[in-house]
């Protein structure tokens, strides 16, 4: 992890959930939080891979406290079960890191019938956040960090084809899901403030990082492509810095969008970024919120 630091809030003894924490940016985020004294719950679909990742963290930081809990964001019953299990064990939630995601898979659906990317990347995290809202409300200084992507630029929410049954293009639907992440992050912070809730919601993106999002299903990234990616793209530990900055920087007030500061916002150390204008559409954000509550059956009780 980079030696470059920023003014951080106090971390020791706090609780965090990191979705998709078994690899890539999620693992690096979990590792750094655990190193800093945060009790980290690795919320993962594959518990065996999660346990391997937990061992990796403990080997590097034996003093860390890390748990693995099952969470499949493509299955709302799993989301509900996870939220209940977490609330049964913990009285506070300082950091909810909505990190997990799928990128450009072939057309598919979640267990509940949603298009896989919109359902996993947005609706699963939307439902998770809503179900954990009581804990967030009662935790002073809680933060929700939702990981978006540069792919939100130029994307739109196609409310008439959210399930992809009228046509599906993998990258277009990935961009839609990442725009939804950012619209949700900003709208959540607005609602926190409207209801006098101390929690903050912050969006971020990792730039362009060499992570295993570039493989899916049985398809693997060709070896030559991976070598090229590793040379041109920033590694996962650098890609995790915007997430960590969003979670821990003392200067943030909520509603910001954090990304790498380098050219094209693709590489470098974290800084406040400016989202595409599509992410500032209040009408779309409100409609997306209402549709998300209807689809998931999860209502936010502020």
Long-range contacts (C-beta under 8 A, 24 or more apart in sequence): 1-28, 1-31, 1-32, 1-237, 1-240, 1-241, 2-237, 2-238, 2-241, 2-269, 4-269, 6-245, 6-248, 6-249, 6-250, 6-251, 6-270, 7-249, 7-250, 7-251, 8-36, 8-248, 8-249, 8-250, 9-141, 9-248, 9-249, 9-250, 11-36, 11-37, 11-38, 11-248, 12-36, 12-37, 12-38, 13-37, 13-38, 13-39, 14-38, 14-39, 14-92, 14-94, 14-95, 15-39, 15-41, 15-90, 15-92, 15-93, 15-94, 15-95, 16-40, 16-41, 16-93, 16-94, 16-95, 16-96, 16-97, 16-247, 17-41, 17-43, 17-86, 17-93, 17-95, 17-96, 17-97, 17-132, 18-42, 18-43, 18-95, 18-97, 18-99, 19-43, 19-44, 19-71, 19-73, 19-97, 19-98, 19-99, 19-100, 19-125, 19-128, 20-44, 20-99, 20-100, 20-101, 21-50, 21-53, 21-99, 22-46, 22-49, 22-50, 22-52, 22-53, 23-49, 23-53, 23-211, 23-212, 24-209, 24-211, 24-212, 24-213, 24-236, 24-239, 25-99, 25-147, 25-206, 25-209, 25-211, 25-236, 25-239, 25-240, 25-243, 26-97, 26-99, 26-100, 27-53, 27-56, 27-57, 27-236, 28-236, 28-237, 28-239, 28-240, 29-97, 29-99, 29-240, 29-243, 29-244, 29-247, 30-57, 30-66, 31-56, 31-57, 31-60, 31-61, 32-240, 32-244, 33-95, 33-244, 33-247, 34-61, 34-64, 34-65, 34-66, 35-60, 35-61, 35-64, 36-248, 38-94, 38-95, 39-65, 39-66, 39-67, 40-64, 40-65, 40-66, 40-67, 41-66, 41-67, 41-68, 41-69, 41-86, 42-66, 42-67, 42-68, 42-69, 43-69, 43-70, 43-71, 43-82, 43-100, 44-68, 44-69, 44-70, 44-71, 45-70, 45-71, 45-72, 45-73, 45-74, 45-100, 71-100, 71-128, 72-111, 73-100, 73-119, 73-120, 73-121, 73-124, 73-125, 73-128, 74-110, 74-111, 74-116, 74-119, 74-120, 74-124, 75-110, 75-111, 75-112, 76-110, 76-111, 76-112, 76-123, 76-124, 76-127, 76-296, 76-297, 77-111, 79-124, 79-127, 79-128, 79-131, 80-127, 80-131, 82-128, 83-128, 83-131, 83-132, 84-131, 86-132, 86-135, 87-132, 87-134, 87-135, 90-135, 91-135, 91-138, 92-135, 92-138, 92-139, 92-142, 93-132, 93-135, 93-136, 93-139, 93-142, 94-139, 94-141, 94-142, 94-143, 95-142, 95-143, 95-145, 95-247, 96-128, 96-129, 96-132, 96-136, 96-142, 96-143, 96-144, 96-145, 97-145, 97-147, 97-243, 97-247, 98-125, 98-128, 98-129, 98-144, 98-145, 98-146, 98-147, 98-181, 99-145, 99-147, 99-243, 100-124, 100-125, 101-147, 101-177, 101-213, 102-213, 102-216, 103-174, 103-213, 103-214, 103-216, 104-170, 104-171, 104-174, 104-216, 105-170, 105-216, 105-217, 106-170, 106-216, 106-217, 107-164, 107-168, 107-170, 109-163, 113-163, 114-162, 114-163, 114-295, 115-162, 115-163, 115-164, 115-168, 115-173, 117-170, 117-173, 117-174, 117-176, 117-177, 118-162, 118-173, 118-176, 118-177, 118-180, 120-177, 121-174, 121-177, 121-178, 121-180, 121-181, 122-177, 122-180, 122-181, 122-184, 122-292, 123-292, 123-295, 123-296, 125-181, 125-184, 126-184, 126-292, 126-296, 126-298, 127-296, 127-297, 127-298, 129-184, 129-188, 129-300, 130-293, 130-296, 130-298, 130-299, 130-300, 131-298, 133-300, 133-301, 133-302, 134-301, 136-197, 136-199, 137-197, 137-199, 137-302, 139-199, 140-198, 141-198, 141-199, 141-200, 142-198, 142-199, 142-200, 143-199, 143-200, 143-201, 143-202, 143-246, 143-247, 144-185, 144-188, 144-199, 144-200, 144-201, 144-202, 145-201, 145-202, 145-203, 145-204, 145-243, 145-246, 145-247, 146-181, 146-182, 146-184, 146-185, 146-188, 146-201, 146-202, 146-203, 146-204, 147-181, 147-203, 147-204, 147-205, 147-206, 147-243, 148-178, 148-179, 148-181, 148-182, 148-185, 148-203, 148-204, 148-205, 148-257, 148-275, 149-174, 149-175, 149-178, 149-181, 149-205, 149-206, 150-205, 150-207, 150-208, 150-259, 150-265, 150-266, 151-175, 151-178, 152-178, 152-179, 152-181, 152-182, 152-205, 152-275, 152-276, 152-278, 152-279, 153-276, 153-278, 154-276, 154-278, 155-179, 155-276, 155-278, 156-278, 157-183, 157-284, 157-287, 157-288, 159-287, 159-291, 162-291, 162-295, 178-205, 179-276, 179-278, 179-279, 180-288, 182-257, 182-275, 182-279, 183-279, 183-281, 183-284, 183-285, 183-288, 184-285, 184-288, 184-289, 184-292, 185-257, 186-255, 186-257, 186-275, 186-279, 186-280, 186-285, 187-285, 187-286, 187-288, 187-289, 189-254, 189-255, 190-255, 191-300, 191-302, 192-254, 192-302, 193-254, 193-255, 194-302, 195-302, 197-302, 199-254, 200-252, 200-253, 200-254, 200-255, 201-254, 201-255, 202-246, 202-247, 202-252, 202-254, 202-255, 202-256, 202-257, 202-258, 203-246, 203-256, 203-257, 203-258, 203-275, 203-279, 204-242, 204-243, 204-245, 204-246, 204-257, 204-258, 204-259, 204-270, 205-242, 205-257, 205-258, 205-259, 205-265, 205-273, 206-239, 206-240, 206-242, 206-243, 206-259, 206-260, 207-234, 207-238, 207-239, 207-242, 207-259, 207-260, 207-262, 207-265, 207-266, 207-267, 207-268, 208-233, 208-234, 208-266, 208-267, 209-233, 209-234, 209-235, 209-236, 209-238, 209-239, 210-234, 210-235, 210-236, 211-236, 211-239, 233-266, 233-267, 234-260, 234-266, 234-267, 234-268, 238-267, 238-268, 241-269, 241-270, 242-270, 244-270, 245-270, 246-270
